[in-house]
Amino acid sequence: MNRRLCLARRPAGKLSVTDLALIEEPVPEPGPGEILVRNTWLSIDPSLRIRLAETTPDGYLPPLRPGEGLTGLALGVVAETRHPDYTVGELVSHTLGYREYAVVGAGAQTIGGYGAPTRIETGDLPPQWFLGPLGSAGLTAYVGLVEILELTAADTLWVSSAAGSVGSLAAQLAVLRGATVLGSAGSPDKVAYLRDELGIAAFDYHEPALAESLAALAPTGIDAYFDNVGGDHLTAALGALRPQGRIALCGAVSGYDGAAPAGPPNLFTMVAKGLRMRGFRAGSFNHLEAPMRAEVATHLAAGRLIHRESVFEGIEQAAAALVAMLSGATTGKTLCRLA
C-alpha cells in the first residue's frame, strides 16, 4: 500500500495538522515512459502553504483542492521502470513528494521550472543535501547573491530568516565573498545560532522594534537586502538601504500562513533612493546549478559552510513537519525521512 498526504480542508488561519489527512491506497503502476519511485527524503518548504489557500498569485501554481495530494521536492529510488533511461535502484529527484511511492514521467510538473525528474549521483555526499545546500535552497541562495544582488566584498547585506534553509546559505556564502552580513531570526536560540555558529551579526526581529534593531547593527545603512519574509521586514529594508541599494525578493513567508500579506507603505523610497528590486525563482536559473554545486560542495567539504537539518521521521510526521516549519520551530533545512 501507498500512503500520501492530502489537503483535508482549507486552513482557517494558521495551518494545523488536522487540515491535512494521510490516506492509504494501492501502490500505483507506472505506464509507458514512466518510473515508480519509492521516496526516501521529502523536502518541507514554506511555499507549499501558498497552494493551500483558495487562490494563488498570478503566475504561480494553482491551488490544491480538498482531497488532492500535496506535492513537493523529493528524492527516491527507482522501484520499477518503464522508461529506457532509468534503471531500478537509481536515485532520482522529482516534485511528487508527501507520499511513499510516486509514478514519475518525463512531463511531471515542476516548481517554477525547478524539479524536473533528474538522476542524482551523490558520490560520498549525503543524499538529502541534494534537497538542501546542493538543491533548490543552494541554487536560490546562489542566484540571489550572484545574479540578482551582484554582491561585492564592499557591501553590507541584510538576510532575513537567516536561520532558515535558504537564508543560512545566503548569509554564509556572502561572508565567504567578503561582504559584511547581518541576519535576523525569530527566537533567541536562532539568533545565538547565527552569532555563535555562523559568525554573523544578528538580531531577533521581535524586540525591540525591527527597524531599531537593524539600525543598531547597521547605523550607516545597508547596500543590499536578501528578502525571505516581506511585510514589515521589507519596509525596514527600504528605510535602511543606501542610495542605489539592491533587493532580492526570494519569498514573503510573513504572508503565507494565514496572515494578510502586507505591502510596504514606503515604496516611494525606491524612487527617492534609486533602489533596484527584483523577484526571482530558482527554476529560472537552472543553468547555474552546476557552478553552484561545485562552489557549495567545496565549501561544505572544507568545513567553511555549516548546514543544519531538522529531520522528521516517517510519512506520518510530514504534516507535523510542515506545521512546525511554518511556525518557525525548525532551524536550517526541514526534511522528512521515509523508511
C-alpha positions as CSV (number, residue, x, y, z in Angstrom):
1,M,0.0,0.0,0.0
2,N,1.0,3.6,-0.6
3,R,0.4,6.4,1.9
4,R,0.2,10.1,0.8
5,L,-0.7,13.3,2.5
6,C,-3.7,15.2,1.2
7,L,-5.4,18.5,1.8
8,A,-8.4,17.6,4.0
9,R,-9.8,21.2,4.3
10,R,-8.6,24.7,3.6
11,P,-6.9,26.2,6.6
12,A,-8.7,28.9,8.6
13,G,-5.7,30.9,9.7
14,K,-2.5,29.1,10.5
15,L,-2.1,25.6,9.2
16,S,-3.0,22.8,11.6
17,V,-2.2,19.1,11.2
18,T,-6.0,18.5,11.2
19,D,-6.2,20.4,7.9
20,L,-4.3,17.5,6.3
21,A,-5.1,13.8,6.1
22,L,-2.9,10.8,5.4
23,I,-4.7,8.3,3.1
24,E,-3.8,4.8,2.1
25,E,-4.3,3.4,-1.4
26,P,-2.7,0.7,-3.6
27,V,0.8,1.5,-4.9
28,P,0.3,3.0,-8.4
29,E,1.5,1.2,-11.6
30,P,3.9,3.1,-14.0
31,G,2.8,3.4,-17.6
32,P,4.9,3.5,-20.7
33,G,7.7,6.1,-20.3
34,E,7.2,6.3,-16.5
35,I,9.0,5.1,-13.4
36,L,7.8,4.1,-10.0
37,V,9.8,5.8,-7.3
38,R,10.0,4.8,-3.6
39,N,10.5,8.1,-1.9
40,T,13.3,8.3,0.7
41,W,13.5,12.0,1.5
42,L,10.9,14.8,1.4
43,S,11.7,18.5,1.2
44,I,9.4,20.5,3.6
45,D,9.2,24.0,2.1
46,P,7.2,27.1,3.1
47,S,6.0,27.9,-0.4
48,L,3.6,24.9,-0.4
49,R,1.4,26.8,2.1
50,I,0.5,29.2,-0.7
51,R,-1.2,26.4,-2.6
52,L,-3.5,25.5,0.3
53,A,-5.4,28.8,0.0
54,E,-8.4,29.3,-2.3
55,T,-6.4,31.3,-4.8
56,T,-2.7,31.7,-5.6
57,P,-0.8,34.6,-7.0
58,D,-0.8,35.2,-10.8
59,G,1.9,33.2,-12.4
60,Y,2.1,30.7,-9.5
61,L,1.0,27.1,-9.4
62,P,-2.8,26.6,-9.0
63,P,-4.3,26.0,-5.5
64,L,-4.7,22.4,-4.4
65,R,-8.3,21.2,-4.0
66,P,-9.5,19.5,-0.8
67,G,-8.8,15.8,-1.3
68,E,-5.9,16.5,-3.6
69,G,-2.4,15.2,-2.7
70,L,0.3,17.6,-1.6
71,T,3.4,17.9,-3.8
72,G,6.9,19.0,-3.1
73,L,10.5,18.2,-3.9
74,A,11.6,14.7,-3.1
75,L,14.4,12.1,-3.5
76,G,13.7,8.4,-4.1
77,V,14.9,5.2,-5.5
78,V,13.5,3.7,-8.8
79,A,11.5,0.7,-7.8
80,E,10.1,-0.2,-11.2
81,T,10.8,1.3,-14.6
82,R,9.1,1.5,-18.0
83,H,11.4,4.3,-19.1
84,P,14.5,3.4,-21.2
85,D,16.7,5.9,-19.5
86,Y,16.2,4.7,-15.9
87,T,17.1,1.5,-14.1
88,V,15.9,0.0,-10.9
89,G,17.9,1.2,-7.9
90,E,18.9,4.6,-9.2
91,L,18.3,7.7,-7.1
92,V,16.2,10.5,-8.7
93,S,14.8,13.8,-7.6
94,H,11.3,15.0,-8.6
95,T,8.3,17.0,-7.3
96,L,5.9,14.3,-6.2
97,G,6.7,14.4,-2.5
98,Y,4.4,13.9,0.5
99,R,3.9,10.3,-0.4
100,E,5.7,7.0,-0.1
101,Y,5.5,6.0,-3.7
102,A,5.2,8.2,-6.8
103,V,4.8,7.5,-10.5
104,V,7.0,10.0,-12.3
105,G,7.0,10.7,-16.0
106,A,9.1,13.0,-18.3
107,G,6.3,15.6,-18.2
108,A,6.0,15.8,-14.5
109,Q,5.1,19.2,-13.1
110,T,8.0,21.4,-11.9
111,I,8.0,24.1,-9.3
112,G,8.6,27.3,-11.2
113,G,10.8,25.4,-13.6
114,Y,12.8,23.6,-11.0
115,G,12.5,19.9,-10.1
116,A,12.1,18.1,-13.4
117,P,12.9,14.3,-12.9
118,T,16.6,14.1,-12.6
119,R,19.1,11.2,-11.8
120,I,21.2,12.1,-8.8
121,E,24.8,11.0,-8.4
122,T,25.7,11.7,-4.8
123,G,29.2,10.4,-4.6
124,D,30.3,10.4,-1.0
125,L,27.8,13.2,-0.1
126,P,24.6,12.7,2.0
127,P,21.7,12.3,-0.5
128,Q,19.4,14.7,1.4
129,W,21.9,17.5,0.7
130,F,20.5,17.5,-2.9
131,L,17.3,18.8,-1.4
132,G,19.1,21.5,0.6
133,P,22.5,23.1,0.1
134,L,23.1,21.3,-3.3
135,G,19.5,21.6,-4.4
136,S,16.9,24.3,-4.6
137,A,18.0,26.0,-1.4
138,G,21.5,26.3,-2.5
139,L,20.5,27.5,-6.0
140,T,18.2,30.1,-4.6
141,A,20.8,31.5,-2.3
142,Y,23.5,31.4,-5.0
143,V,21.3,33.1,-7.6
144,G,20.1,35.8,-5.2
145,L,23.6,36.8,-4.3
146,V,25.4,36.4,-7.7
147,E,22.8,37.2,-10.3
148,I,20.2,39.4,-8.5
149,L,22.2,41.4,-6.0
150,E,25.6,41.2,-7.8
151,L,27.1,41.1,-4.3
152,T,30.6,42.5,-3.7
153,A,33.0,42.5,-0.8
154,A,32.3,46.1,-0.2
155,D,28.6,45.5,0.5
156,T,26.7,45.4,3.8
157,L,24.0,42.8,3.4
158,W,20.9,42.0,5.5
159,V,19.5,38.5,5.2
160,S,16.0,37.9,6.7
161,S,15.0,34.5,8.0
162,A,18.8,33.9,8.2
163,A,18.4,30.7,10.2
164,G,16.3,29.0,7.5
165,S,17.3,26.8,4.7
166,V,17.9,29.5,2.1
167,G,18.8,32.3,4.4
168,S,21.6,30.5,6.3
169,L,23.3,29.5,3.0
170,A,22.9,33.1,1.6
171,A,24.4,34.6,4.7
172,Q,27.4,32.2,4.7
173,L,28.1,32.5,1.0
174,A,28.0,36.3,1.4
175,V,30.6,36.1,4.2
176,L,32.8,33.9,2.1
177,R,32.6,36.6,-0.6
178,G,33.9,39.2,1.9
179,A,30.7,41.1,2.5
180,T,29.5,42.4,5.9
181,V,26.5,40.3,6.8
182,L,23.6,40.9,9.2
183,G,21.0,38.3,9.9
184,S,17.6,38.3,11.5
185,A,15.6,35.5,13.0
186,G,12.6,34.9,15.2
187,S,13.9,33.4,18.5
188,P,16.9,33.9,20.9
189,D,18.1,30.3,20.1
190,K,18.2,31.1,16.4
191,V,20.0,34.4,17.0
192,A,22.5,32.6,19.0
193,Y,23.0,30.1,16.2
194,L,23.6,32.9,13.7
195,R,26.1,34.6,16.0
196,D,27.9,31.7,17.5
197,E,27.9,29.1,14.7
198,L,27.6,31.1,11.5
199,G,29.6,34.0,12.8
200,I,27.4,36.9,11.7
201,A,25.9,39.8,13.5
202,A,22.2,39.0,14.2
203,F,19.1,40.2,15.9
204,D,15.7,38.9,17.0
205,Y,13.1,40.8,14.9
206,H,10.5,40.6,17.7
207,E,12.2,43.1,20.1
208,P,12.9,45.9,20.2
209,A,11.3,47.3,17.1
210,L,12.6,45.7,13.9
211,A,13.9,48.9,12.3
212,E,15.6,49.9,15.5
213,S,17.4,46.5,15.8
214,L,18.6,46.8,12.2
215,A,19.8,50.4,12.8
216,A,21.8,49.3,15.8
217,L,23.8,46.8,13.8
218,A,24.0,49.0,10.6
219,P,23.9,52.6,11.8
220,T,25.1,53.9,8.4
221,G,22.6,51.7,6.4
222,I,22.9,48.7,4.2
223,D,23.7,48.1,0.5
224,A,21.7,45.0,-0.2
225,Y,18.8,43.0,1.2
226,F,18.0,39.3,0.7
227,D,14.3,39.1,1.4
228,N,12.7,35.8,2.6
229,V,10.0,37.4,4.7
230,G,8.4,40.5,3.1
231,G,5.9,42.7,5.1
232,D,7.5,44.7,7.8
233,H,10.9,43.3,7.0
234,L,10.8,44.8,3.5
235,T,9.5,48.1,4.9
236,A,12.5,48.2,7.3
237,A,14.9,47.3,4.5
238,L,13.6,50.1,2.3
239,G,14.3,52.6,5.1
240,A,17.8,51.3,5.8
241,L,19.1,50.9,2.2
242,R,21.6,53.4,1.0
243,P,21.1,55.1,-2.4
244,Q,21.4,52.6,-5.3
245,G,20.8,49.8,-2.9
246,R,19.5,46.4,-4.2
247,I,16.8,44.0,-3.0
248,A,16.5,40.3,-4.0
249,L,12.9,39.2,-3.4
250,C,13.1,35.4,-2.7
251,G,9.9,34.9,-0.6
252,A,7.4,36.5,1.6
253,V,6.8,33.9,4.4
254,S,5.2,36.5,6.7
255,G,2.1,36.4,4.5
256,Y,2.0,32.6,3.8
257,D,0.4,31.0,6.9
258,G,-3.0,32.7,7.2
259,A,-1.7,36.3,7.7
260,A,-2.9,39.0,5.3
261,P,0.1,40.0,3.0
262,A,1.2,43.5,3.8
263,G,3.0,45.6,1.2
264,P,5.5,48.3,2.3
265,P,3.9,51.7,2.9
266,N,7.2,53.4,2.0
267,L,7.6,52.0,-1.5
268,F,8.3,55.5,-2.9
269,T,11.7,55.2,-1.2
270,M,12.6,53.1,-4.3
271,V,12.3,56.2,-6.4
272,A,13.8,58.6,-3.9
273,K,16.9,56.5,-3.4
274,G,17.2,54.9,-6.9
275,L,16.8,51.4,-5.5
276,R,16.6,48.2,-7.5
277,M,14.3,45.3,-6.5
278,R,13.9,42.1,-8.4
279,G,11.9,39.0,-7.6
280,F,13.2,35.6,-8.7
281,R,12.7,31.8,-8.5
282,A,15.5,29.3,-8.7
283,G,13.9,27.5,-11.7
284,S,14.7,30.4,-14.0
285,F,18.4,29.8,-13.4
286,N,18.8,26.0,-13.7
287,H,21.9,26.7,-15.9
288,L,23.7,27.9,-12.7
289,E,23.1,24.7,-10.8
290,A,26.4,23.1,-11.8
291,P,28.6,26.1,-10.7
292,M,26.5,26.4,-7.6
293,R,27.1,22.8,-6.7
294,A,30.8,23.0,-7.4
295,E,31.2,26.0,-5.1
296,V,28.9,24.9,-2.3
297,A,30.2,21.3,-2.2
298,T,33.8,22.6,-2.0
299,H,32.8,24.8,1.0
300,L,30.9,22.0,2.7
301,A,33.8,19.6,2.3
302,A,36.3,22.2,3.7
303,G,34.1,22.9,6.7
304,R,33.6,26.5,5.6
305,L,29.8,26.1,5.3
306,I,27.6,25.0,8.2
307,H,24.5,23.1,7.3
308,R,21.9,22.2,9.9
309,E,18.9,20.0,9.3
310,S,15.6,19.5,11.2
311,V,14.6,15.9,10.3
312,F,11.1,14.3,11.0
313,E,10.8,10.5,10.7
314,G,8.1,8.8,8.5
315,I,5.3,9.9,6.3
316,E,3.1,10.1,9.4
317,Q,5.2,13.1,10.6
318,A,5.1,15.0,7.3
319,A,2.1,17.1,8.4
320,A,3.8,18.0,11.7
321,A,7.0,18.9,9.9
322,L,5.1,21.3,7.6
323,V,3.3,22.9,10.5
324,A,6.5,23.2,12.6
325,M,8.5,24.8,9.8
326,L,5.8,27.4,9.1
327,S,5.6,28.3,12.8
328,G,9.3,28.9,13.0
329,A,10.0,25.9,15.2
330,T,12.7,24.4,12.9
331,T,16.2,25.6,12.0
332,G,18.0,25.1,8.7
333,K,16.6,22.7,6.2
334,T,13.4,20.9,7.2
335,L,13.2,17.3,5.9
336,C,11.1,14.2,6.3
337,R,12.9,10.9,6.1
338,L,11.0,7.8,4.9
339,A,11.9,4.3,5.9
